[in-house]
Amino acid sequence: MTTPQDPDEDRQQIPPPPPLSESELSGVSAADRPAVPRQVRMSFWMFVASAALFALGAVYALTQRDQFVEAVRATPQAKDLAPDAIEAAATASWLFAVLLNLVLAGLLVLFAYQARAGKGWGRVGLIVLTAIVLLIVLFGPSLLGLVAGLISVVGVVLLYVPDSKVYFDAVKRAR
């Protein structure tokens, strides 16, 4: 009588499959990707510059806490508030200004990268952020905000010129 063989002995060792190439992962080969037009590249750098201005605005706001306190004290509602309440309101508005600048800067860069990659939602996000920037400048004018808003408007316009539209349509078709 013979003993049964170990079932694992008969199996051949199969090597793992090779890793997927970049074209297999993305579904589009590098040759099939359309080139990023100059207008989209220029728009990208304009939004990066706008984001840098907002980051600079955040740094500047960090140094201006005393001016926030004085601004709150100058309001008509401050005469009825205790000094601690004035300090708390000034600190809250100061932190809000710093965080708003930083969030806007981060979102501008994020959406600019997505738009440069040909994603339509990045382009739409930049339109929304530019509208928010313009509203902020309207209600709280500052030189940095005005310059950042104007740069953002030019960046949005560049994303909708004919060459840019052809690029976004080509990227959409390639997916």
Solvent accessible surface area in square Angstrom, and as a share of the most:
residue,aa,sasa,rsa
1,M,241,1.08
2,T,125,0.73
3,T,118,0.69
4,P,125,0.78
5,Q,136,0.60
6,D,72,0.37
7,P,95,0.60
8,D,93,0.48
9,E,126,0.56
10,D,106,0.55
11,R,172,0.63
12,Q,158,0.70
13,Q,173,0.77
14,I,154,0.78
15,P,105,0.66
16,P,114,0.72
17,P,115,0.72
18,P,112,0.70
19,P,127,0.80
20,L,109,0.54
21,S,55,0.36
22,E,117,0.52
23,S,41,0.27
24,E,107,0.48
25,L,128,0.63
26,S,61,0.39
27,G,65,0.62
28,V,17,0.09
29,S,40,0.26
30,A,79,0.61
31,A,99,0.77
32,D,96,0.50
33,R,99,0.36
34,P,42,0.26
35,A,91,0.71
36,V,44,0.25
37,P,24,0.15
38,R,147,0.53
39,Q,32,0.14
40,V,0,0.00
41,R,111,0.41
42,M,75,0.34
43,S,0,0.00
44,F,6,0.03
45,W,153,0.54
46,M,55,0.24
47,F,1,0.00
48,V,39,0.22
49,A,42,0.33
50,S,0,0.00
51,A,4,0.03
52,A,59,0.46
53,L,36,0.18
54,F,13,0.05
55,A,38,0.29
56,L,94,0.47
57,G,11,0.11
58,A,1,0.01
59,V,89,0.51
60,Y,131,0.50
61,A,9,0.07
62,L,91,0.45
63,T,94,0.55
64,Q,35,0.15
65,R,69,0.25
66,D,100,0.52
67,Q,105,0.47
68,F,47,0.20
69,V,8,0.05
70,E,100,0.45
71,A,59,0.46
72,V,26,0.15
73,R,112,0.41
74,A,86,0.67
75,T,57,0.33
76,P,101,0.64
77,Q,126,0.56
78,A,5,0.04
79,K,169,0.71
80,D,119,0.62
81,L,80,0.40
82,A,60,0.46
83,P,95,0.60
84,D,116,0.60
85,A,40,0.31
86,I,15,0.08
87,E,60,0.27
88,A,62,0.48
89,A,43,0.33
90,A,0,0.00
91,T,41,0.24
92,A,62,0.48
93,S,44,0.28
94,W,39,0.14
95,L,83,0.41
96,F,135,0.56
97,A,23,0.18
98,V,9,0.05
99,L,103,0.51
100,L,54,0.27
101,N,29,0.15
102,L,88,0.44
103,V,83,0.48
104,L,6,0.03
105,A,11,0.08
106,G,42,0.41
107,L,61,0.30
108,L,0,0.00
109,V,48,0.28
110,L,84,0.42
111,F,37,0.15
112,A,1,0.01
113,Y,106,0.40
114,Q,38,0.17
115,A,2,0.01
116,R,76,0.28
117,A,55,0.43
118,G,2,0.02
119,K,66,0.28
120,G,35,0.34
121,W,133,0.47
122,G,0,0.00
123,R,33,0.12
124,V,84,0.48
125,G,10,0.10
126,L,1,0.01
127,I,67,0.34
128,V,80,0.46
129,L,7,0.03
130,T,9,0.05
131,A,52,0.40
132,I,67,0.34
133,V,0,0.00
134,L,75,0.37
135,L,96,0.48
136,I,53,0.27
137,V,19,0.11
138,L,125,0.62
139,F,162,0.68
140,G,41,0.39
141,P,110,0.69
142,S,60,0.38
143,L,137,0.68
144,L,56,0.28
145,G,9,0.09
146,L,83,0.41
147,V,59,0.34
148,A,0,0.00
149,G,1,0.01
150,L,102,0.51
151,I,42,0.21
152,S,0,0.00
153,V,54,0.31
154,V,68,0.39
155,G,0,0.00
156,V,25,0.14
157,V,88,0.51
158,L,25,0.12
159,L,2,0.01
160,Y,99,0.38
161,V,38,0.22
162,P,106,0.66
163,D,78,0.41
164,S,0,0.00
165,K,109,0.46
166,V,98,0.56
167,Y,11,0.04
168,F,8,0.03
169,D,50,0.26
170,A,20,0.16
171,V,19,0.11
172,K,151,0.64
173,R,177,0.65
174,A,35,0.27
175,R,160,0.58
